[in-house]
Amino acid sequence: METIADFHIHSSYSRATSKQLNIKNLEKYARLKGLNLLGTGDFTHPEWIKELKSELIEDETGILKTKTGFNFILQTEISLMYKQDGKSRKIHNIVLAENFDIVSQITEQLKKFGRVDYDGRPIFGIKCPEFVEMMKQIDNNIEIIPAHVWTPWFGLFGSNSGFDSVEECFKDQTKNIHALETGLSSDPEMNWRLSSLDRFSLISNSDSHSFWPWRIGRECNILDLKKLDYDAIIKAIRTRQGLKQTIEVDPGYGKYHFDGHRNCKISMLPKESIKNSNICPVCKKKLTIGVLHRVEELADRPNGFIPKNAVPFNKLIPLSEIISRVLNSGISTQKTWKEYNKLVDNSRNEIDVLLNTSLDELKKITDEKIADVIVKIRHGEIKIHPGFDGEYGYPVINDENNKQNEINIKTKQQKELNEFFK
């Protein structure tokens, strides 16, 4: 049974999320995307858990279902902020649980350390090893997965508050960490450059704060399971048996791929940042050190290395982003969604369009240039202008984009970026 899963989303009770995030909309747009399993997000929040219990049917499988049969898995994200070795640490972790009873036990335990009602992604001053041990004392089948591990502010390897190894972060509880979430700004190939990560499965999720299909499932996991239940999911995550492949955005699309300073519109490759002592040449403040830089710092392998038992992956860009760039229209505009709805209908979901639909078939349905760009992105033939310091990257599709790059990126860095695009 092929299962396409996004294990990390948020509800309307998390900060900076859409108020229209509810089970009905999540199911609707997950189906458009091509997903058939979605994390619930935010299960510790008292209002969201009420909605989950009223909308989802629990059985003995550990997979909850809507009345129309769509699959959800109980999931939340926990923010841990504490001091270790004289440095402030801010680490986000995904938590998966099997049923509402276990979720209730998790929530009650966490309430001893702080509030769960102010944010769907609550914050606690618990160290990562203590947190994992606490979860495992509740139920050994609770899965803890470090989230978006390379992002500067809240990732395990983050430049501003992270660690240099999984063991440094989780200490004796590393034995209970089986998988890492790559995040938008890295892909498996970048993670393969660290031999210390070979023992961990690499999974990919959207961390979506919106119900729109360009957010949900922009990164996801394709599993091949004999039976869809919680045990099979956890086994696939822990052992890679049944983890068929992941779908990633190009890491340049993520908000923290390059080093940079958003306020000054400065974007740099790591070697250029190092040359500038990691200082912004405009305002003289410290640059936000991106994911590519951190990978270079910690890597002990060259680019292109593929370890044994590596799970394959595809790099894509959300369909609405492609259409928006080709048509030079906003993602949320009627013009973009009119074209999107031509491509995505009852017979084709978005993942089908991006991965499988032939060029000839695409040309029968949509604008020829849109069809051409979809296939070029599928084959890695479109460059991505890299994101930095909280700014998303974007595909470089037409002359208008290239001109905008020259406006947005300071002249000092343009030569370096041009070399990157060659």
PyMOL commands that set and color helices and strands:
alter all, ss='L'
color gray80, all
select helices_A, chain A and resi 23-33+46-55+100-110+128-138+166-176+188-191+195-197+230-239+251-253+262-264+270-275+291-298+319-327+334-343+350-355+359-365+368-378+399-408+411-421
alter helices_A, ss='H'
color red, helices_A
select strands_A, chain A and resi 2-6+37-39+64-65+71-84+87-97+123-124+143-146+179-181+201-203+220-224+243-249+259-261+266-268+313-316+384-385+394-395
alter strands_A, ss='S'
color yellow, strands_A
deselect
rebuild
show_as cartoon
